[in-house]
Amino acid sequence: MRTQIIGVMDNPFEYINKPIKQVPPELKAKVMSDIAMAKLIMEIAELFSYNFAHIIETVSSKRKKD
């Protein structure tokens, strides 16, 4: 029974040297659109968030000058 279970399992390393399959253009467009939207949201969030490292560096450098 055990050898049957092992025989049924696929070896993922068999797929390494095989050529990559092309995806449908609709799916590729959808994925690229989703990635672009995620990137846009991240950039907008960065605009409205504080860069704490820069703030700490600025405050500490101004204190050293005084």
SVG drawing of the C-alpha trace seen along z (x, -y; Angstrom):
<svg xmlns="http://www.w3.org/2000/svg" viewBox="-9 -76 35 78">
<polyline fill="none" stroke="black" stroke-width="0.4" points="0.0,0.0 2.8,-2.4 4.5,-2.0 1.3,-2.9 1.1,-6.2 4.7,-7.1 4.1,-6.1 1.1,-8.4 2.9,-11.5 4.6,-13.8 8.2,-14.7 8.3,-18.6 12.0,-18.5 10.9,-16.9 9.4,-20.2 12.6,-22.2 14.2,-21.5 10.9,-21.7 10.1,-24.8 7.8,-27.4 4.2,-27.3 2.6,-30.5 -0.3,-31.8 -3.4,-33.2 -3.2,-36.9 -6.3,-37.7 -4.9,-36.1 -1.5,-37.9 -3.2,-41.2 -5.3,-40.7 -2.3,-39.8 -0.3,-42.7 -3.2,-45.0 -3.5,-43.7 0.3,-44.2 0.1,-47.8 -2.9,-48.5 -1.0,-47.1 2.1,-49.2 -0.1,-52.3 -1.7,-51.7 1.7,-51.2 3.0,-54.4 0.0,-56.4 0.3,-54.9 3.9,-55.9 3.0,-59.5 0.7,-59.7 2.9,-57.8 5.8,-59.2 9.3,-58.2 10.4,-57.7 14.0,-57.1 14.3,-60.4 12.5,-62.3 14.8,-60.8 17.8,-61.6 16.7,-65.2 15.8,-65.8 19.1,-64.3 21.2,-66.3 19.5,-69.5 20.1,-68.8 23.8,-68.2 24.0,-71.6 22.4,-73.4"/>
</svg>
